[in-house]
Amino acid sequence: MADKRNEIWVFGDYRNYFQNRVTLQLLARANAIAPAIDGLVCAVVLGHDVGEYVWEYGAHGADRIYVTDHPDLKTYSGDLYTHLMVKLAEEKRPEIILIGATDFGREFGPRVAKRLETGLTADCVGLEINRDGLLVQTAPGFGGNLLAEIVTPKARPQMATVRPGIFQEIPHDDDRKAEVIEIPLPPDIPRDRVRLLRCEYRPGRDQCLEDARVVICGGRGMGSKSKFKKLFELARLLNGEVGATRPVIYSRWADHEALVGQAGRQVKPRLLFSFGISGAIQHTAAVTDAEFIIAVNKNPHATMMKMADVAIAADANQVCTALIKELKRRLKSS
Ligand SMILES: Cc1cc2nc3c(=O)[nH]c(=O)nc-3n(C[C@H](O)[C@H](O)[C@H](O)COP(=O)(O)OP(=O)(O)OC[C@H]3O[C@@H](n4cnc5c(N)ncnc54)[C@H](O)[C@@H]3O)c2cc1C
């Protein structure tokens, strides 16, 4: 007999798999909310040679996995992936679709929602089921000054993109087995309007910013690109990762993937350094889970200084340079 449970879909965003754990985090959250709506946790995987991801998603909490595995899906194509996802959703009618708010998911999710004529809450930081059985999608609103709780009462599916690093993944369990349903590539696939000319490998971070135990965040107060570079040296010495504020990204002192804040990543390190950062809500909303904060700012009244466990009123560049020197000295003598 067909399983009549309400399907909660998690889109399998497996790119950069070892650093991007958001799909696994969403599978865990889907498992947590499923009992409230008699839900069945499903993953959807599109791509080529994706067998190992299918197996991983099963081991991390998917009960059912829809897979389309075809050479034409080797590289991501917005048009084609959207077409396939929409077609599948129209046929299977999931209750909920969750997508990681990665660069990829932020493009793909809204396209799918538009075609399905449903709503989508972007960049969620919380997901619950309310008494009416609706998905409550919590997202920062009005520049991060408040958290909005959004529901989609009528249209289906209820859709959300969710920030990486919010939920804890379920530990890998080889004994968990998912039902795998293969969906062949349909004959009527659209021609791509965008052609991929070249793919370039950019060496990634050693670890994911969201999971780093030490994060060194730098802001405009670092003064220049060459001074900002010192933060990378400090991060290496402390086995940490570098984060940045928006002005830093705009000045191209760091890559966009280092952005910490409402429009970027959420961090929860044991130790956070904050160099030359004023503490605008759009940034601080993403660092409140840090266990211990050391802030360095010329202005002792800056918000970031008030949030910090240790506030050093000084030149950020000078403190960074002194820390590097001291750490190197200790490393040498140990
Ligand atoms: C919709 C929206 C979304 C946004 N999303 C984000 C986001 O995701 N992330 C984000 O970071 N921002 C975001 N912003 C921008 C945010 O509002 C702030 O403008 C930004 O965080 C400020 O960055 P900052 O602290 O580096 O710069 P500033 O606010 O200019 O602060 C620089 C600080 O450095 C200090 N300083 C100056 N010189 C020195 C020195 N020599 N030594 C020590 N300290 C010094 C100053 O006292 C000051 O406190 C967003 C804004 C909007 C409107």
The ligand as a MOL file (V3000), in Angstrom:
LIG
                    3D

  0  0  0     0  0            999 V3000
M  V30 BEGIN CTAB
M  V30 COUNTS 53 58 0 0 0
M  V30 BEGIN ATOM
M  V30 1 C 20.3650 44.3440 4.5310 0
M  V30 2 C 21.7480 44.4520 5.0940 0
M  V30 3 C 22.4460 43.2730 5.2940 0
M  V30 4 C 23.7380 43.3300 5.8260 0
M  V30 5 N 24.3960 42.1650 6.0430 0
M  V30 6 C 25.6080 42.2060 6.6170 0
M  V30 7 C 26.3150 40.9930 6.9330 0
M  V30 8 O 25.8630 39.8870 6.6470 0
M  V30 9 N 27.5130 41.1060 7.5450 0
M  V30 10 C 28.0650 42.3110 7.8870 0
M  V30 11 O 29.1640 42.3240 8.4540 0
M  V30 12 N 27.4410 43.4640 7.5780 0
M  V30 13 C 26.2370 43.4340 6.9640 0
M  V30 14 N 25.6170 44.6070 6.6810 0
M  V30 15 C 26.3590 45.8710 6.9150 0
M  V30 16 C 26.2940 46.2950 8.3730 0
M  V30 17 O 25.1350 47.0580 8.5800 0
M  V30 18 C 27.5200 47.1540 8.7580 0
M  V30 19 O 27.6200 48.2320 7.8530 0
M  V30 20 C 28.8420 46.3900 8.7570 0
M  V30 21 O 28.7270 45.2170 9.5430 0
M  V30 22 C 29.9440 47.2670 9.3490 0
M  V30 23 O 31.1660 46.6570 9.1770 0
M  V30 24 P 32.4420 47.0840 10.0420 0
M  V30 25 O 32.1400 46.8950 11.4830 0
M  V30 26 O 33.6070 46.3780 9.4470 0
M  V30 27 O 32.6110 48.6270 9.6490 0
M  V30 28 P 32.3010 49.9230 10.4740 0
M  V30 29 O 30.8990 49.9400 10.9590 0
M  V30 30 O 32.7730 51.0620 9.6460 0
M  V30 31 O 33.2210 49.8060 11.7770 0
M  V30 32 C 34.6050 49.8710 11.7720 0
M  V30 33 C 35.0500 49.7900 13.2250 0
M  V30 34 O 36.4630 49.7690 13.2530 0
M  V30 35 C 36.8990 50.6130 14.3090 0
M  V30 36 N 38.2530 51.0550 13.9460 0
M  V30 37 C 38.6380 51.9830 13.0240 0
M  V30 38 N 39.9740 52.0310 12.9490 0
M  V30 39 C 40.4490 51.1390 13.8430 0
M  V30 40 C 41.7350 50.7210 14.2040 0
M  V30 41 N 42.8510 51.2310 13.6540 0
M  V30 42 N 41.8600 49.7660 15.1750 0
M  V30 43 C 40.7590 49.2290 15.7760 0
M  V30 44 N 39.5080 49.5870 15.4530 0
M  V30 45 C 39.3470 50.5060 14.4880 0
M  V30 46 C 35.9020 51.7320 14.3880 0
M  V30 47 O 35.9070 52.3200 15.6790 0
M  V30 48 C 34.6070 50.9790 14.0720 0
M  V30 49 O 34.0140 50.5270 15.2720 0
M  V30 50 C 24.3270 44.5880 6.1590 0
M  V30 51 C 23.5920 45.7430 5.9520 0
M  V30 52 C 22.3290 45.6800 5.4400 0
M  V30 53 C 21.5710 46.9530 5.2470 0
M  V30 END ATOM
M  V30 BEGIN BOND
M  V30 1 1 1 2
M  V30 2 1 2 3
M  V30 3 2 2 52
M  V30 4 2 3 4
M  V30 5 1 4 5
M  V30 6 1 4 50
M  V30 7 2 5 6
M  V30 8 1 6 7
M  V30 9 1 6 13
M  V30 10 2 7 8
M  V30 11 1 7 9
M  V30 12 1 9 10
M  V30 13 2 10 11
M  V30 14 1 10 12
M  V30 15 2 12 13
M  V30 16 1 13 14
M  V30 17 1 14 15
M  V30 18 1 14 50
M  V30 19 1 15 16
M  V30 20 1 16 17
M  V30 21 1 16 18
M  V30 22 1 18 19
M  V30 23 1 18 20
M  V30 24 1 20 21
M  V30 25 1 20 22
M  V30 26 1 22 23
M  V30 27 1 23 24
M  V30 28 2 24 25
M  V30 29 1 24 26
M  V30 30 1 24 27
M  V30 31 1 27 28
M  V30 32 2 28 29
M  V30 33 1 28 30
M  V30 34 1 28 31
M  V30 35 1 31 32
M  V30 36 1 32 33
M  V30 37 1 33 34
M  V30 38 1 33 48
M  V30 39 1 34 35
M  V30 40 1 35 36
M  V30 41 1 35 46
M  V30 42 1 36 37
M  V30 43 1 36 45
M  V30 44 2 37 38
M  V30 45 1 38 39
M  V30 46 1 39 40
M  V30 47 2 39 45
M  V30 48 1 40 41
M  V30 49 2 40 42
M  V30 50 1 42 43
M  V30 51 2 43 44
M  V30 52 1 44 45
M  V30 53 1 46 47
M  V30 54 1 46 48
M  V30 55 1 48 49
M  V30 56 2 50 51
M  V30 57 1 51 52
M  V30 58 1 52 53
M  V30 END BOND
M  V30 END CTAB
M  END
